[in-house]
Amino acid sequence: FMSLSRNNPGLETVLKPIVPCDIQFNYRNKIKVIFLPLSSSLLTKTHTSTPMLATTPAHALRLRYVVPTRAWLHKFRCSSSSSAVPLAHLSASQLSGGNNNTLKANKEENNSEKKTAPYYPKRGQTVELVCESLGFKGKGICKVDGTGFVVMCDRALPGERFLGRVTRRKGSYAEVTKIKTLTPHRDLVEAPCEYASYCGGCKAQNLSYEAQLRAKEEQVHELITHVGRFSDNNPGLETVLKPIVPCDIQFSYRNKMEFSFGPQRWLPVEMLHEREDGPVSFALGLHAPGFFDKVLNVDKCLLQSEPANMVLAAVQDCWRDPQLSLSPYNARSHAGFLKHLMLRTGRNVETGSQELMVNFVTSSYKPELLKPLVDKVSSIPEVVSIMNNVNSSVGNTSVGEQEYTLYGKETIAEVLRGLTFQISANSFFQTNTHQAEVLYKLIEECAGLKGDGSEVVLDLFCGTGTIGLTLARRAKHVYGYEVVPQAVTDAHKNAQINGIENATFIQGDLNKIGEDFGSNFPKPDIVISDPNRPGMHMKLIKFLLNLKSPRIIYVSCNPATCARDLDYLCHGVEEKNIKGCYKLMSVQPVDMFPHTPHIECVCLLELS
């Protein structure tokens, strides 16, 4: 308003005095605080350190301490309850900062604060970054050059210096999209897959396998140390945290792949000029990262077997033919027929040769429309089963409401630890059969069964019973719990196929156990727990702490929730008045899925 001339008649009546607020404190109805991982650096600094990119338990979170800008406010806030200085006892000059000494002190304090003030980039801002390590879901943990501010970037790899554009800010860290690489990352290799730059399935292909193992091992050790509260200073911790077990086969290791149909293939920005319309633009492949409705067309996947790629190529060769009247399902309009193509690879028990199951997931049952595809795919020698799961819901799941056999048999077989398992279209089975042998052998070694048939095993989240059945041969009895009814049915069938009679499988939700849980089985000598990614519910953890089984083997596909649950079992939960009673004996990371961020861990706990 200074641009208005002071000589303007009546200006003094235009510019009104400011309206004061009668309440100078306790007036805000909303406050936002920031949660950060507990770190020694947070006790002395106001800027953030590297955030834990994982599910962090409540005890590991503290409020960030912000230095007050006024001396009197700092004095008031830092006073203990027993020696608090009432506001009435502070002088007017202290309250207002009116005297020169206070002003000078405030000025020095403000200058000091400016030097250590945290750096917060704005959305859309371009920043220069250096990737320091890999974090949760394989995202690069980076720092803004010269500031220490933490940023997460997809497809950034350790040692890489690049330019990134800020897409989102989440309190103490931000997310960016990589624009341009300035200096390549360490351990650079050429990705063998033509889709590696766009597909989210195995985005670490251009990082050497040795570097992938180092990153995964480091991530597990960091989470166990910080989230699990197993300090680096803990004597013997170096013997507890084992080196990661590598996978001998880095490609063609998956026995199950699920591809999606879409009405418009997704193209990266540099290929948008190739966009076409009509059936030629239909897509069969994998979802573009971050999109439920965009499909990257894939003609070959290096993670699945060669016979599976032959089936994929055969379907790609003919399904777009207008004469077949096959329409891809549109995830937005919910119109269309073809939803998914699922390929499962098994093994002939007698010959050891590969066998394939092909599962077409459709929105309705129209076998006459699928017949041309069935005829073409069934000509491939390895294909022994073609199924049709009908899913009429608008969801994106491949599990059907009805299931029909279009060709061959209803199941395929696989051999694991000397046992034969029948696998149906929707059965859960370890995706990497070769590495599952290694994983289950480690579990058997941790179990340490005497072999005299005297010990009881409780198998929680048992799936189709694979772990429990491999232990049943040396145990007195195995009791398995699983929430999925079809998996329990498959577990009973697998026990019957292998002539195992000392295994009982029960359908039940372990996240909703009641007070009577545990009344229908004897106290186990060994507990196996293999939960899904969210980990174990607090009700189950309380049950295990009260049960006090001599040994617990925790098998995890998410090291973050694994570290949290190990902390609860060993250290307890102070705010819930729960005491831990176990000692962590070993943590063994296993690389089940090369070129992906996923890690499996086998942890042994013993009653302390």
TAWOCOR-V148253 format. One record per helix or strand of 2 or more residues. SS is the DSSP state (~ for helix, > for strand). FROM is the first residue (numbers start at 1). TO is the last residue. If there is no record, write none. Layout:
ss & from & to
SS & FROM & TO
SS & FROM & TO
//
This chain:
ss & from & to
~ & 11 & 14
> & 35 & 37
~ & 40 & 43
~ & 58 & 60
> & 61 & 63
~ & 71 & 78
~ & 87 & 89
~ & 92 & 96
~ & 100 & 116
> & 126 & 134
~ & 136 & 138
> & 140 & 144
> & 150 & 153
> & 161 & 170
> & 173 & 183
~ & 209 & 226
~ & 237 & 240
> & 241 & 245
> & 256 & 262
~ & 269 & 274
~ & 279 & 281
> & 283 & 288
> & 295 & 297
~ & 306 & 318
~ & 322 & 324
> & 338 & 347
> & 354 & 362
~ & 367 & 377
> & 383 & 390
> & 402 & 408
> & 412 & 416
> & 419 & 423
~ & 433 & 447
> & 456 & 460
~ & 466 & 472
> & 477 & 482
~ & 485 & 497
> & 503 & 507
> & 526 & 529
~ & 538 & 547
> & 551 & 556
~ & 559 & 571
~ & 574 & 576
> & 582 & 590
> & 600 & 607
//
